[in-house]
Each structure stands twice: as structure tokens, then as C-alpha cells.
Amino acid sequence: MSPAPAHIAFAYALSGPGRGRELTGDAEIAAALEAEDLAWLHLQADHPEADAWIDRHLAYLDPSIRDALTEPQTRPRALHVGAGMLLILRGINFNEGADPEDMVSIRLYVDPARVVSLSRRPLRSVETLSRTVREGHGPDRSGAFVADLVEHLTDLIEGQVADLELRADELEARTIEDPDGAMRGEVADQRLELTELRRFIAPQREAVREMARGGAGWLTEADGLKLAEQLDQITRVSETLEALREQLATIRDEIEGARAERLNRNLYVLSVISAVFLPLGFLTGLMGINLAGMPGAAWGPAFWVFTVGLVAISGGVLAILTYFDIL
């Protein structure tokens, strides 16, 4: 038995006598995809041979479907094509060194006899589903496969959004307790993460809505109910993201308001100091012109009398500011 090519991540028989069996080799995989029993093939989308393999072994698919499966830039959507369905979905990126909000795309063509999926990076949802298939507990129908995959994707998305919500609540509590300008960086990071998630969650919700409406004969009533539940779940996630957007905007305004308040307080202190020292500066400048006739120049106690006078003037200015409720 020849090993699977490098561009094939894995392939399994999902139904029939060999259910859960891993498929290897071009010929075996291609034959399984053309047979009546359900088979699942997962390709490495960024491998240079993946596109050619699809054109060579899946020529019976519509050219537009083959192009959509290998398109570099994608957005979530669901499209009915004859007896099959083209699905493009997004999942949380848990790969090492990657940002979770940089969601990974998975492209699928599904019909009653085959599931062909592609992704450029590993997806935890796909790995989980693959493991259940190997253990013999995976879905044995196309509709069940789609419903299970959407469930795995949505659960991980909800978990990531819950983590973002928790971090936003902690940041809000710290902001209320002691707002600090350094927190603006945290707000910016969370707003960026939120923006990236919102970019894909809204179209993914519409894709799940399109699937839940039915239209594919291989989606049973149970599959439709499960997809409807996932639609409700991803709708809640979308609403949470909108609430987080408003919360982070409020936190940002609170930090900016505290910063403006500190700045105004500092300017107020400087203004009071300027008001006190303005007459003192005038008098000391006047008495330091070193011209003939300067009063007290020949009188010993003149310096101390002048100093006491400056202190008295300072006290008078402070009293006036206090009286008019300026200080």
C-alpha cells in the first residue's frame, strides 16, 4: 500500500464496511471519492500539488467549485451546487506563535458520497473530528459531518470570545479603580482582536443560516436542528462581540477622560503658581534695575522688609483666589 502524497493531510472512509479506515495512495483515495460510500479527503491547501491533484482526480466537480476550493483569499459562505454544497468557514487559530483571532479558513465541498476539505494551516476542529473518525465514532453521513464540524468550530469560537470578554471585564475593573494611560495599549490590542473576529463571525453566521434553511437532501431534520442550534450560538457570539465593542469604546473614553482630567489638574496648579508669582516677579524685576534713587538702597533692613512684603502679597493673592472659589 503506497503512502498518501505530501499534499494530502489524511483521507478516511466514513461509511460502509471499512468505516473509519484511513485511505492511502492516489488511486485508493480517488476511487473512494467516486464510490457510493461516504469518504473524506483533507488536503493541504497551500501545497503546490493540491490544485493539480484536484483538477486531475476531481474533474467531475464544476470548475468554479474547484477554483473556490483553492482560492487564496476567502470569506465564509455556503452555496448549494446541484446535489452538493460549497462551504467556506473559519476557525480559531491555535497554532503556535499565531494570534487566535487570525482565523484559519477551511473550504469544503460536500455531497452524499464525498467530503473534500482544504486548509492552509492546522485546525483544532478538524483534528478533533479526524480523531473521532479514527476511533470509529465519527459521522457516517454528509449532513452529520457538516453539523459536527460547525459545532466544533462554533464551540471554539465561543470559548475565544468568552476569554476576550473576561479580559475586557478585568480591564474595565482596573480602569474604574485606577485609570492609567498605559492601559491604552491593552485596549488597542483587544479592539484589534475584536475587529478581526467580527470580520469573519458575521459572514459565518450567514453561512450557517443558509445551511440551517435546508435545501440539501442529505441534511436530515436532526442535522437541521443541530445547525439551527449552532446558528443561535454563533448569533449570541456575534451579539457579545457587539457588546464588547461598546465596552472597549467606553473603557477607552474613561482612560482618555482620566488623562484629560490629570492634564487639566496639572494646568490648574501651574495657573495658580503663575497667578501667585506674577506680582512677585514684577516687583523683584522692578527692584533689580540698579538705577540711582532706588528706595532703601542705603537702609540695612530694606531687604527683609521687602521680603516680608512679598510674602504678604503672596498671601493676599491666595486669599483672593480662595474668596472667588478659584483655588
Residue frames as qw, qx, qy, qz and C-alpha x, y, z in Angstrom:
[[0.000, 0.889, 0.458, 0.000, 0.00, 0.00, 0.00],
 [0.447, 0.376, -0.013, 0.812, 1.60, 3.27, -1.13],
 [0.220, -0.472, -0.454, 0.723, 1.64, 6.20, 1.31],
 [0.210, 0.889, 0.405, -0.040, -0.51, 9.28, 0.75],
 [0.491, 0.530, 0.030, 0.690, 1.20, 12.16, -1.10],
 [0.337, -0.129, -0.388, 0.848, 2.53, 15.10, 0.96],
 [0.198, -0.166, -0.111, -0.960, -0.30, 17.41, -0.10],
 [0.653, -0.394, -0.517, -0.389, -2.89, 15.00, 1.33],
 [0.263, -0.520, 0.543, -0.605, -3.21, 15.55, 5.08],
 [0.300, -0.015, 0.925, -0.233, -5.43, 12.48, 5.53],
 [0.556, 0.016, -0.456, -0.695, -8.33, 10.58, 3.99],
 [0.295, -0.032, 0.864, -0.406, -10.90, 8.31, 5.63],
 [0.319, -0.296, -0.780, -0.449, -13.81, 6.07, 4.71],
 [0.283, -0.177, 0.384, -0.861, -16.73, 7.48, 6.71],
 [0.787, 0.052, 0.276, -0.549, -19.31, 4.79, 5.90],
 [0.796, 0.347, -0.450, -0.208, -19.57, 1.29, 4.53],
 [0.948, -0.183, -0.235, 0.116, -17.71, -1.85, 5.62],
 [0.675, 0.120, -0.244, 0.686, -14.41, -0.01, 6.09],
 [0.197, -0.911, -0.172, -0.318, -15.80, 2.82, 8.18],
 [0.500, -0.839, 0.198, 0.079, -13.04, 4.75, 9.98],
 [0.854, -0.017, 0.266, 0.447, -10.31, 3.18, 7.83],
 [0.080, -0.775, 0.248, 0.575, -7.55, 5.53, 6.68],
 [0.786, 0.576, 0.211, 0.076, -7.14, 5.73, 2.92],
 [0.376, -0.644, 0.417, 0.520, -3.70, 5.98, 1.33],
 [0.407, -0.003, 0.699, 0.588, -2.38, 6.38, -2.18],
 [0.239, 0.243, -0.231, -0.911, -3.79, 8.43, -5.04],
 [0.368, -0.071, -0.786, -0.491, -5.68, 5.58, -6.64],
 [0.271, -0.374, -0.852, 0.245, -7.38, 4.37, -3.46],
 [0.005, 0.433, 0.357, -0.827, -8.39, 7.88, -2.38],
 [0.279, 0.199, -0.381, -0.859, -9.70, 8.84, -5.83],
 [0.362, -0.177, -0.863, -0.304, -11.67, 5.59, -6.07],
 [0.186, -0.415, -0.754, 0.473, -13.18, 6.11, -2.59],
 [0.118, 0.379, 0.127, -0.909, -14.32, 9.61, -3.53],
 [0.391, 0.126, -0.540, -0.734, -16.09, 8.24, -6.62],
 [0.246, -0.190, -0.950, 0.018, -17.74, 5.33, -4.79],
 [0.413, -0.621, -0.445, -0.495, -21.21, 5.47, -3.22],
 [0.657, -0.548, -0.398, 0.332, -19.93, 5.09, 0.35],
 [0.073, -0.990, 0.014, -0.116, -19.02, 8.36, 2.07],
 [0.786, -0.013, -0.107, 0.608, -15.31, 9.29, 2.09],
 [0.160, -0.979, -0.024, 0.122, -13.48, 12.32, 3.49],
 [0.733, 0.257, 0.001, 0.630, -10.32, 13.80, 1.97],
 [0.238, -0.943, -0.049, 0.227, -8.45, 16.66, 3.63],
 [0.711, 0.468, 0.039, 0.523, -5.81, 18.47, 1.54],
 [0.438, -0.513, -0.054, 0.737, -3.02, 20.89, 2.43],
 [0.386, 0.860, 0.325, -0.079, -4.33, 23.96, 0.57],
 [0.033, 0.926, -0.291, -0.238, -1.00, 25.78, 0.27],
 [0.636, -0.237, 0.651, 0.341, 0.86, 22.79, -1.16],
 [0.201, 0.486, -0.447, -0.724, 1.77, 23.39, -4.83],
 [0.090, 0.016, -0.941, -0.325, 0.42, 19.95, -5.83],
 [0.262, 0.355, 0.740, -0.507, -3.02, 20.35, -4.22],
 [0.447, 0.545, -0.015, -0.709, -4.54, 22.37, -7.07],
 [0.367, 0.375, -0.738, -0.425, -3.27, 19.95, -9.72],
 [0.037, 0.041, 0.985, -0.165, -4.48, 16.93, -7.72],
 [0.393, 0.450, 0.521, -0.610, -7.99, 18.37, -7.54],
 [0.483, 0.552, -0.276, -0.621, -8.07, 19.10, -11.27],
 [0.272, 0.324, -0.875, -0.234, -6.75, 15.62, -12.06],
 [0.120, -0.115, -0.973, 0.160, -8.83, 13.45, -9.70],
 [0.163, 0.542, 0.637, -0.523, -11.93, 15.60, -9.09],
 [0.027, -0.046, 0.488, 0.871, -12.55, 16.67, -12.68],
 [0.144, -0.509, -0.805, -0.269, -16.22, 15.70, -12.27],
 [0.166, -0.686, -0.432, 0.562, -16.71, 18.74, -9.97],
 [0.310, 0.910, 0.244, 0.130, -17.74, 22.01, -11.55],
 [0.596, 0.356, -0.135, 0.707, -14.67, 24.17, -12.44],
 [0.172, -0.724, 0.074, -0.664, -15.99, 27.04, -10.32],
 [0.825, -0.550, -0.015, -0.128, -16.11, 24.70, -7.31],
 [0.875, 0.010, -0.078, 0.477, -12.55, 23.54, -7.90],
 [0.315, 0.564, -0.093, 0.757, -11.39, 27.15, -8.19],
 [0.453, -0.730, 0.020, -0.511, -13.22, 28.15, -5.00],
 [0.915, -0.377, -0.107, 0.101, -11.59, 25.32, -3.06],
 [0.759, -0.032, -0.009, 0.650, -8.10, 26.60, -3.85],
 [0.115, 0.864, 0.115, 0.476, -8.77, 30.35, -3.84],
 [0.473, 0.144, -0.481, 0.724, -6.11, 32.11, -1.67],
 [0.138, -0.060, 0.335, -0.930, -8.48, 34.74, -0.24],
 [0.317, -0.392, -0.823, -0.263, -11.83, 33.57, 1.11],
 [0.321, -0.217, 0.351, -0.853, -14.73, 34.62, 3.28],
 [0.277, 0.137, 0.909, -0.279, -17.31, 32.38, 4.99],
 [0.554, 0.215, -0.194, -0.780, -20.22, 31.36, 2.75],
 [0.495, 0.096, 0.860, -0.084, -22.47, 28.45, 1.84],
 [0.430, 0.410, -0.363, -0.718, -23.52, 27.74, -1.75],
 [0.775, 0.159, 0.584, -0.183, -25.79, 24.95, -2.98],
 [0.248, 0.521, -0.629, -0.521, -24.42, 23.38, -6.16],
 [0.626, 0.061, -0.695, -0.348, -26.65, 20.62, -7.55],
 [0.825, -0.386, -0.405, -0.075, -26.70, 17.77, -5.05],
 [0.682, -0.094, -0.353, 0.634, -23.67, 19.19, -3.23],
 [0.219, -0.965, -0.146, -0.014, -22.71, 22.25, -1.24],
 [0.544, 0.429, -0.263, 0.671, -19.66, 24.50, -1.26],
 [0.536, -0.816, -0.210, 0.046, -18.78, 25.61, 2.28],
 [0.471, 0.441, -0.323, 0.692, -16.13, 28.08, 3.36],
 [0.596, -0.763, -0.239, -0.071, -15.85, 28.51, 7.12],
 [0.237, 0.671, -0.463, 0.528, -13.36, 29.95, 9.61],
 [0.811, -0.455, -0.352, 0.105, -11.94, 28.57, 12.85],
 [0.370, -0.902, 0.221, 0.011, -9.86, 29.94, 15.71],
 [0.650, 0.568, -0.442, 0.242, -6.12, 29.80, 15.02],
 [0.745, -0.642, 0.175, -0.047, -4.49, 27.83, 17.86],
 [0.852, 0.334, -0.156, 0.373, -1.22, 27.25, 16.01],
 [0.644, -0.509, -0.098, 0.563, 1.97, 28.08, 17.93],
 [0.344, -0.226, 0.167, 0.896, 3.08, 31.68, 17.52],
 [0.019, -0.422, -0.569, -0.705, -0.17, 32.70, 15.81],
 [0.265, -0.021, 0.317, -0.910, -2.86, 35.11, 17.01],
 [0.278, 0.298, 0.895, -0.181, -6.13, 33.27, 17.75],
 [0.384, 0.680, 0.295, -0.551, -8.16, 35.98, 16.03],
 [0.216, 0.517, -0.610, -0.561, -6.23, 35.37, 12.80],
 [0.794, 0.089, 0.479, -0.365, -8.84, 32.77, 11.90],
 [0.205, -0.246, 0.856, 0.407, -7.98, 29.81, 9.68],
 [0.646, 0.293, -0.162, -0.687, -10.10, 29.13, 6.62],
 [0.396, -0.025, 0.915, 0.072, -11.45, 25.68, 5.80],
 [0.501, 0.313, -0.328, -0.737, -13.01, 25.11, 2.37],
 [0.435, 0.026, 0.892, -0.123, -15.28, 22.13, 1.75],
 [0.540, 0.096, -0.478, -0.686, -17.26, 20.50, -1.00],
 [0.337, -0.014, 0.860, -0.383, -19.87, 18.13, 0.44],
 [0.646, 0.054, -0.388, -0.655, -22.35, 15.84, -1.25],
 [0.895, -0.262, 0.092, -0.350, -23.93, 12.49, -0.28],
 [0.976, 0.103, -0.093, 0.166, -20.86, 10.44, -1.29],
 [0.690, 0.207, -0.168, 0.673, -17.84, 12.65, -0.58],
 [0.275, -0.948, -0.063, 0.146, -16.36, 15.37, 1.60],
 [0.687, 0.331, -0.039, 0.646, -13.36, 17.25, 0.21],
 [0.316, -0.937, -0.107, 0.101, -11.81, 19.81, 2.57],
 [0.642, 0.392, -0.140, 0.644, -8.75, 22.04, 2.41],
 [0.350, -0.933, -0.057, 0.067, -6.97, 24.33, 4.88],
 [0.465, 0.732, -0.345, 0.358, -3.65, 26.15, 4.80],
 [0.005, 0.467, -0.696, 0.545, -2.93, 25.65, 8.50],
 [0.299, -0.198, -0.922, 0.143, -3.98, 23.01, 11.04],
 [0.457, -0.421, -0.062, -0.781, -7.40, 23.48, 12.64],
 [0.184, -0.174, 0.842, -0.477, -8.20, 22.05, 16.05],
 [0.713, 0.199, 0.266, -0.618, -11.81, 21.40, 14.97],
 [0.751, 0.424, -0.435, -0.258, -10.63, 19.31, 12.02],
 [0.241, 0.382, -0.851, 0.267, -8.16, 17.43, 14.21],
 [0.442, -0.062, 0.660, -0.605, -10.91, 16.64, 16.73],
 [0.807, 0.311, 0.049, -0.500, -13.25, 15.37, 14.03],
 [0.586, 0.485, -0.645, -0.069, -10.43, 13.34, 12.48],
 [0.040, -0.309, 0.861, -0.401, -9.70, 11.71, 15.83],
 [0.638, 0.092, 0.501, -0.578, -13.34, 10.68, 16.35],
 [0.786, 0.430, -0.264, -0.357, -13.37, 9.17, 12.85],
 [0.383, 0.451, -0.797, 0.123, -10.24, 7.13, 13.58],
 [0.227, -0.152, 0.809, -0.520, -11.82, 5.89, 16.80],
 [0.097, -0.255, -0.923, -0.273, -14.88, 4.73, 14.89],
 [0.007, -0.609, -0.642, 0.465, -17.27, 7.26, 16.43],
 [0.029, -0.259, 0.223, 0.939, -17.28, 9.82, 13.63],
 [0.586, 0.436, 0.188, -0.656, -20.24, 10.82, 11.45],
 [0.444, 0.033, 0.836, 0.320, -21.28, 8.40, 8.73],
 [0.348, 0.749, 0.544, 0.149, -23.46, 10.83, 6.75],
 [0.368, 0.400, 0.108, 0.832, -22.61, 14.08, 4.99],
 [0.300, -0.763, -0.209, -0.533, -25.22, 16.03, 6.94],
 [0.766, -0.616, -0.129, 0.132, -23.94, 14.73, 10.28],
 [0.704, 0.031, 0.005, 0.709, -20.37, 15.57, 9.23],
 [0.136, 0.575, 0.128, 0.797, -21.25, 19.18, 8.41],
 [0.521, -0.756, -0.184, -0.352, -23.28, 19.61, 11.61],
 [0.826, -0.436, -0.108, 0.340, -20.46, 18.18, 13.76],
 [0.574, 0.205, 0.036, 0.792, -17.81, 20.35, 12.09],
 [0.088, -0.687, -0.145, -0.707, -19.88, 23.52, 12.55],
 [0.693, -0.689, -0.188, -0.100, -20.43, 22.57, 16.20],
 [0.791, -0.231, -0.067, 0.563, -16.70, 22.14, 16.84],
 [0.361, 0.400, 0.103, 0.836, -15.86, 25.41, 15.09],
 [0.291, -0.733, -0.202, -0.580, -18.56, 27.36, 16.95],
 [0.764, -0.594, -0.217, 0.125, -17.65, 25.96, 20.38],
 [0.682, -0.113, -0.031, 0.722, -14.02, 27.08, 19.98],
 [0.125, 0.530, 0.180, 0.819, -15.09, 30.50, 18.69],
 [0.510, -0.747, -0.254, -0.342, -17.40, 30.92, 21.67],
 [0.792, -0.440, -0.167, 0.388, -14.59, 29.96, 24.04],
 [0.509, 0.152, 0.046, 0.846, -12.24, 32.53, 22.49],
 [0.131, -0.633, -0.218, -0.731, -14.89, 35.26, 22.69],
 [0.680, -0.677, -0.275, -0.057, -15.60, 34.32, 26.33],
 [0.720, -0.229, -0.101, 0.647, -11.88, 34.74, 27.07],
 [0.238, 0.372, 0.144, 0.885, -11.90, 38.15, 25.36],
 [0.406, -0.714, -0.311, -0.478, -14.99, 39.13, 27.36],
 [0.755, -0.546, -0.245, 0.268, -13.27, 38.12, 30.63],
 [0.576, -0.027, -0.003, 0.817, -10.17, 40.16, 29.76],
 [0.004, -0.549, -0.247, -0.799, -12.33, 43.17, 28.87],
 [0.579, -0.724, -0.314, -0.205, -14.17, 42.92, 32.22],
 [0.739, -0.391, -0.152, 0.528, -10.85, 42.77, 34.11],
 [0.384, 0.213, 0.122, 0.890, -9.57, 45.77, 32.17],
 [0.239, -0.688, -0.319, -0.606, -12.77, 47.68, 32.92],
 [0.686, -0.664, -0.281, 0.100, -12.44, 46.94, 36.67],
 [0.647, -0.204, -0.028, 0.734, -8.83, 48.17, 36.66],
 [0.183, 0.443, 0.251, 0.841, -9.82, 51.27, 34.73],
 [0.420, -0.761, -0.321, -0.376, -12.54, 52.15, 37.24],
 [0.744, -0.561, -0.180, 0.315, -10.17, 51.58, 40.15],
 [0.357, -0.694, 0.244, 0.576, -7.12, 53.41, 38.79],
 [0.696, 0.694, 0.176, 0.052, -7.22, 54.53, 35.15],
 [0.479, -0.567, 0.411, 0.530, -3.74, 54.64, 33.66],
 [0.446, 0.715, -0.273, -0.464, -2.61, 55.84, 30.25],
 [0.071, -0.400, 0.894, 0.191, -0.56, 52.65, 29.87],
 [0.523, 0.246, 0.779, -0.244, -3.85, 50.74, 29.62],
 [0.522, 0.637, -0.082, -0.562, -4.49, 52.31, 26.22],
 [0.187, 0.443, -0.828, -0.288, -2.18, 49.70, 24.68],
 [0.227, 0.100, 0.951, -0.182, -4.27, 46.87, 26.16],
 [0.488, 0.563, 0.393, -0.539, -7.45, 48.48, 24.87],
 [0.395, 0.631, -0.432, -0.510, -5.95, 48.83, 21.40],
 [0.031, 0.254, -0.958, -0.128, -4.87, 45.18, 21.38],
 [0.315, 0.293, 0.850, -0.304, -8.29, 43.96, 22.44],
 [0.479, 0.642, 0.134, -0.583, -10.06, 46.20, 19.95],
 [0.284, 0.522, -0.682, -0.427, -7.83, 44.82, 17.18],
 [0.093, -0.021, 0.994, -0.045, -8.62, 41.25, 18.24],
 [0.398, 0.479, 0.602, -0.500, -12.30, 42.12, 18.34],
 [0.422, 0.634, -0.213, -0.612, -12.19, 43.66, 14.86],
 [0.174, 0.346, -0.872, -0.298, -10.54, 40.56, 13.38],
 [0.196, 0.189, 0.938, -0.213, -13.15, 38.29, 14.97],
 [0.419, 0.583, 0.370, -0.589, -16.08, 40.45, 13.82],
 [0.242, 0.519, -0.536, -0.621, -14.67, 40.41, 10.30],
 [0.268, 0.120, -0.914, -0.281, -15.43, 36.70, 9.94],
 [0.162, 0.211, 0.855, -0.445, -18.15, 35.99, 12.50],
 [0.466, 0.440, 0.176, -0.747, -20.88, 37.95, 10.69],
 [0.569, 0.373, -0.533, -0.503, -20.47, 36.16, 7.31],
 [0.167, 0.108, -0.975, 0.101, -20.02, 32.83, 9.11],
 [0.342, 0.259, 0.647, -0.630, -23.36, 33.37, 10.83],
 [0.598, 0.454, -0.100, -0.653, -24.98, 33.91, 7.44],
 [0.392, 0.328, -0.828, -0.231, -23.30, 30.77, 6.08],
 [0.034, 0.066, 0.939, -0.335, -24.67, 28.70, 8.97],
 [0.465, 0.370, 0.348, -0.725, -28.08, 30.32, 8.46],
 [0.560, 0.417, -0.460, -0.548, -28.03, 29.24, 4.81],
 [0.266, 0.156, -0.951, 0.006, -27.15, 25.68, 5.82],
 [0.190, 0.169, 0.784, -0.566, -29.87, 25.61, 8.52],
 [0.539, 0.326, -0.011, -0.777, -32.50, 26.60, 5.94],
 [0.752, 0.137, 0.644, -0.025, -32.03, 23.21, 4.31],
 [0.516, 0.721, -0.228, -0.401, -32.18, 22.66, 0.57],
 [0.247, 0.460, -0.847, -0.096, -29.72, 19.76, 0.55],
 [0.845, -0.142, -0.342, -0.385, -31.36, 16.35, 0.53],
 [0.716, 0.056, -0.612, 0.332, -28.59, 14.84, 2.64],
 [0.033, -0.248, 0.487, -0.837, -29.33, 17.21, 5.54],
 [0.351, -0.430, -0.831, -0.050, -31.84, 15.40, 7.75],
 [0.361, -0.810, -0.245, -0.391, -34.23, 17.03, 10.20],
 [0.755, -0.569, -0.105, 0.309, -31.83, 16.20, 13.04],
 [0.591, 0.084, 0.115, 0.794, -28.98, 17.86, 11.13],
 [0.020, 0.661, 0.270, 0.700, -31.13, 20.92, 10.55],
 [0.565, -0.788, -0.217, -0.115, -31.99, 21.17, 14.25],
 [0.754, -0.363, -0.011, 0.548, -28.33, 20.91, 15.20],
 [0.407, 0.300, 0.206, 0.838, -27.38, 23.59, 12.68],
 [0.222, -0.787, -0.301, -0.490, -30.20, 25.80, 13.99],
 [0.682, -0.690, -0.142, 0.198, -28.76, 25.45, 17.48],
 [0.649, -0.115, 0.126, 0.741, -25.31, 26.40, 16.16],
 [0.153, 0.606, 0.306, 0.718, -26.87, 29.39, 14.40],
 [0.451, -0.842, -0.219, -0.199, -28.33, 30.54, 17.72],
 [0.754, -0.474, -0.007, 0.454, -24.95, 30.02, 19.38],
 [0.523, 0.117, 0.212, 0.817, -23.00, 31.99, 16.79],
 [0.065, -0.766, -0.319, -0.554, -25.67, 34.71, 16.89],
 [0.597, -0.784, -0.138, 0.096, -25.07, 35.04, 20.63],
 [0.699, -0.210, 0.130, 0.671, -21.35, 35.24, 19.92],
 [0.298, 0.489, 0.311, 0.759, -21.95, 38.00, 17.38],
 [0.316, -0.850, -0.255, -0.336, -24.09, 39.94, 19.87],
 [0.719, -0.592, -0.048, 0.361, -21.39, 39.52, 22.53],
 [0.589, 0.090, 0.196, 0.779, -18.82, 40.96, 20.13],
 [0.028, 0.710, 0.288, 0.642, -21.03, 44.00, 19.54],
 [0.552, -0.815, -0.164, -0.064, -21.40, 44.49, 23.31],
 [0.753, -0.336, 0.062, 0.562, -17.64, 44.14, 23.75],
 [0.415, 0.448, 0.234, 0.757, -17.10, 46.74, 21.06],
 [0.232, -0.829, -0.176, -0.477, -19.17, 49.23, 23.05],
 [0.746, -0.641, -0.081, 0.164, -17.50, 48.21, 26.32],
 [0.713, -0.068, 0.108, 0.690, -14.00, 48.73, 24.96],
 [0.189, 0.629, 0.214, 0.723, -15.03, 52.09, 23.49],
 [0.473, -0.830, -0.152, -0.252, -16.31, 53.11, 26.94],
 [0.800, -0.436, 0.008, 0.412, -13.08, 51.95, 28.60],
 [0.554, 0.270, 0.162, 0.771, -11.06, 53.94, 26.07],
 [0.083, -0.771, -0.195, -0.600, -13.17, 57.04, 26.76],
 [0.670, -0.732, -0.120, 0.013, -12.73, 56.55, 30.51],
 [0.760, -0.203, 0.070, 0.613, -8.94, 56.33, 30.15],
 [0.337, 0.459, 0.211, 0.795, -8.85, 59.39, 27.89],
 [0.322, -0.825, -0.234, -0.401, -11.13, 61.26, 30.32],
 [0.741, -0.613, -0.059, 0.269, -8.86, 60.43, 33.27],
 [0.649, 0.057, 0.148, 0.744, -5.85, 61.53, 31.24],
 [0.090, 0.654, 0.244, 0.711, -7.55, 64.81, 30.32],
 [0.529, -0.809, -0.207, -0.149, -8.56, 65.33, 33.95],
 [0.754, -0.403, 0.005, 0.518, -4.95, 64.86, 35.13],
 [0.462, 0.302, 0.217, 0.805, -3.75, 67.25, 32.47],
 [0.159, -0.778, -0.264, -0.548, -6.32, 69.87, 33.47],
 [0.671, -0.716, -0.153, 0.116, -5.40, 69.46, 37.13],
 [0.698, -0.170, 0.087, 0.690, -1.72, 69.99, 36.34],
 [0.237, 0.502, 0.268, 0.787, -2.52, 73.03, 34.22],
 [0.393, -0.828, -0.282, -0.282, -4.66, 74.37, 37.06],
 [0.719, -0.557, -0.065, 0.410, -1.78, 74.03, 39.52],
 [0.538, 0.099, 0.203, 0.812, 0.53, 75.81, 37.08],
 [0.010, -0.706, -0.334, -0.624, -2.03, 78.58, 36.64],
 [0.552, -0.808, -0.205, -0.001, -2.29, 79.09, 40.41],
 [0.707, -0.337, 0.068, 0.618, 1.50, 79.20, 40.73],
 [0.366, 0.369, 0.295, 0.802, 1.67, 81.69, 37.86],
 [0.223, -0.822, -0.325, -0.412, -1.02, 83.87, 39.48],
 [0.646, -0.716, -0.109, 0.241, 0.91, 83.93, 42.77],
 [0.650, -0.293, 0.204, 0.671, 4.32, 84.64, 41.26],
 [0.382, 0.674, 0.358, 0.521, 3.23, 87.15, 38.64],
 [0.153, -0.963, -0.025, -0.220, 3.17, 90.19, 41.00],
 [0.708, -0.599, 0.237, 0.290, 6.25, 88.88, 42.81],
 [0.708, 0.178, 0.358, 0.582, 8.15, 88.64, 39.54],
 [0.207, 0.846, 0.220, 0.440, 7.09, 92.15, 38.60],
 [0.397, -0.913, 0.073, -0.058, 8.26, 93.62, 41.93],
 [0.757, -0.407, 0.322, 0.396, 11.58, 91.76, 42.02],
 [0.608, 0.421, 0.345, 0.578, 12.24, 92.81, 38.44],
 [0.023, 0.926, 0.144, 0.348, 11.42, 96.41, 39.24],
 [0.520, -0.833, 0.185, 0.039, 13.64, 96.49, 42.34],
 [0.791, -0.234, 0.374, 0.424, 16.56, 94.95, 40.46],
 [0.555, 0.788, 0.163, 0.211, 17.04, 97.63, 37.78],
 [0.694, -0.263, -0.009, 0.670, 20.11, 99.07, 39.61],
 [0.227, 0.692, 0.187, 0.660, 19.33, 102.74, 38.84],
 [0.185, 0.102, -0.425, 0.880, 20.08, 105.70, 41.10],
 [0.429, -0.209, 0.082, -0.875, 17.33, 106.63, 43.52],
 [0.604, -0.178, -0.762, -0.151, 16.34, 103.02, 44.34],
 [0.520, -0.641, 0.143, -0.547, 14.40, 103.31, 47.66],
 [0.874, -0.441, 0.176, -0.105, 16.00, 101.52, 50.62],
 [0.790, 0.460, -0.305, 0.265, 19.34, 101.04, 48.87],
 [0.238, 0.518, -0.533, 0.625, 21.17, 102.61, 51.83],
 [0.623, -0.434, 0.275, -0.590, 18.87, 101.20, 54.54],
 [0.051, -0.349, 0.929, -0.116, 20.08, 97.99, 56.23],
 [0.443, 0.158, 0.814, -0.340, 16.73, 96.27, 56.96],
 [0.488, 0.410, -0.202, -0.743, 15.36, 97.05, 53.44],
 [0.337, 0.195, -0.870, -0.303, 15.89, 93.51, 52.09],
 [0.046, -0.188, -0.935, 0.296, 13.99, 91.87, 54.92],
 [0.338, 0.426, 0.348, -0.764, 11.19, 94.39, 54.77],
 [0.462, 0.373, -0.470, -0.653, 10.90, 93.80, 51.01],
 [0.248, 0.062, -0.963, -0.084, 10.86, 90.01, 51.56],
 [0.138, 0.321, 0.773, -0.529, 8.09, 90.27, 54.17],
 [0.413, 0.449, 0.012, -0.793, 6.16, 92.44, 51.73],
 [0.402, 0.250, -0.746, -0.468, 6.46, 89.77, 49.00],
 [0.107, -0.136, -0.966, 0.193, 5.17, 87.11, 51.41],
 [0.254, 0.415, 0.502, -0.715, 2.26, 89.38, 52.35],
 [0.450, 0.398, -0.325, -0.731, 1.41, 89.94, 48.68],
 [0.298, 0.095, -0.926, -0.212, 1.51, 86.14, 48.05],
 [0.038, 0.287, 0.853, -0.435, -0.86, 85.61, 50.96],
 [0.345, 0.448, 0.178, -0.805, -3.16, 88.30, 49.60],
 [0.426, 0.288, -0.619, -0.594, -3.26, 86.70, 46.13],
 [0.219, -0.071, -0.973, 0.028, -4.06, 83.29, 47.65],
 [0.158, 0.368, 0.643, -0.653, -6.80, 84.87, 49.78],
 [0.424, 0.410, -0.136, -0.796, -8.36, 86.48, 46.70],
 [0.392, 0.170, -0.820, -0.382, -8.25, 83.19, 44.75],
 [0.100, -0.194, -0.930, 0.295, -9.87, 81.41, 47.70],
 [0.260, 0.377, 0.383, -0.802, -12.57, 84.07, 48.09],
 [0.539, 0.410, -0.250, -0.692, -13.63, 83.79, 44.48],
 [0.870, 0.008, 0.461, -0.175, -13.56, 79.94, 44.71],
 [0.603, 0.681, -0.399, -0.117, -10.75, 79.72, 42.15],
 [0.131, 0.499, -0.827, 0.225, -8.40, 77.83, 44.44]]
